[in-house]
């Protein structure tokens, strides 16, 4: 199947039809297990990347609920000590919006970063519990 783009001078430009959607995985945890190796490889390069660029470059499937579940993946990767926030960049789908740009954490520091994030989350949970008891 080809996608035909009409041209006003009477010529026809033919190209492969754009993909309408990516494959969708039914189980969220199975999806996470399937896509994480691509993000580990991207983190190991040491170059900045966006979640969308890695997904597009590796033709990764979508999660069961793509509109909400792509956003939880970076948090998982940060909690595992694989990536850290690097800056902001233009969205690949919509050039008018900004998205997070990530960069990989060096392999020798990953466990240290993951432990620090666990400790920070535990401290925040304890502070919230103290606030609830005081109220």
Buried (B, 14 or more C-beta within 10 A) or exposed (E): EEEEEEEEEEEEEEEEEEEEEEEEBEEEEEBBEBBBEBBBEBBEEEEBBBBBBBBEEBEBBBBEEBEEBBEEBBEEBBBBBBBBEBEEBEEEEEEEEEBBBBBBBEEEEBEEBBEEBEEEEEEEEEEEEEEEEEE
